[in-house]
Amino acid sequence: MADKIPVKPRVLLVYDYFSPAFKAGGPIQSLVNLVQALHDKYEFYVLAGCYEYGENKPMPGIRVNEWNNWNGMCSVYYWRSSVMDIRNVRREIQSLKPDIVFINGIYSPYFNILPLYLMKGRARLVISARGMLHAGALSQKSFKKKLFLFLLEKLNLLQGVIFHATDEQESLFIKKQFGSSSHVTIAGNFPRRMSYKEPAEKQYGSLKMASIALISPMKNHLHVLEALLSVKGQVKYVIAGPVKDADYWKACCAVINSLPENIKVEYLGPVEPAKTTALIEDSDIIVLPSKSENFGHAILEALQVGRPVITTDQTPWKDLQISKAGFTLGLQDLTVHISKCLQYYTDLAGAAMQSESKNARSYAEQHIHFSELNGQYESLFGKPRHFLK
């Protein structure tokens, strides 16, 4: 009997940014990890902008408005995102005849509305909310977001669409926004695989901590800095990430300038994903107390490396304190609680810190299930078909 040969479903990923861009944060890493994990099962193509977040000239090393081979795993069309090029983009993506169009994000005319309009009835349309419907996210620039959501529904672009949620909580947010009958499929984010790194011997009364995130009110850097005002001991706080909100960063700098001499703050600016590993390994703890977080790649990466994390219950990483792998805090009285946690880790030393490091790694291992993730994406994208030789 003839052998059966698998046919890879053709998936077009759509988002404003893709590697080598990295400054837009988690969604880029989610897509990169997805391609790396599943390129042997699916034929991936990517439609993305040609700019880095916050910049207005094409990224170096890419060919604009044409297909680029990305690490032998997918093809990327880096679009200049102009009205003049819409006809060319329509021709390119329609000629692909993708089985699935996986649209990431909610509020982009070029990378949300346009592909929905062009590919409706031509492919399986999936929209990934990427945390943008979380109450904390909706509270930022709320009028513009509500207007955009209103137009999406009134233009009837969501009929027949499948929504992608990364967990049960996000599924509830989607159904709250678009109705309880919305078709939602849950598939978690693929994490970057990280190795455990035993921490250096930690001394009582000292702490090295870091935050890796976009600098905006959503990430709560200001609460961390204000919490440091009352911490006793020698603390070094490294902040890595692009400034998304200049006024917010100005407020952060004002607190930095008022910190006592025992607290040192270093701002690194944007840090490429490949370099964040060393930053995590060089820290005792990672602090990311976000108002909302769809996944939080830096959180899970830190836990894999074996670094306890201070975060909030508005992220997927719950009950860290029960596992003695960090702290999951509520948003109420956040500054006070962060300060207590930072003092706890400043005073922690030796074997006790080593124990929390191993607990962080164990927590990560208990929450990563790659085989389960494969099945979830088969539900979202469909299984590879077969035909006879």
Secondary structure, 3 states (H helix, E strand, C coil): CCCEEEECCEEEEECCCCCCCCCCCHHHHHHHHHHHHHCCCCEEEEEEECECCCCCCECCCCCCCCEEEECCCEEEEEECCCHHHHHHHHHHHHHHCCCEEEEECCCCHHHHHHHHHHHCCCCEEEEECCCCCCHHHHCCCHHHHHHHHHHHHHCCCCCCCEEEECCHHHHHHHHHHHCCCCCEEECCCCCCCCCCCCCCCCCCCEEEEEEECCECHHHCHHHHHHHHCCCCCEEEEEEECCECCHHHHHHHHHHHCCCCCCEEEEEEECCCHHHHHHHHHCCCEEECCCCCCCCCHHHHHHHHHCCCEEEECCCCCCCCCCCCCEEEECCCCHHHHHHHHHHHHHHCCHHHHHHHHHHHHHHHHHCCCHHHHHHHHHHHHCCCEEEEC
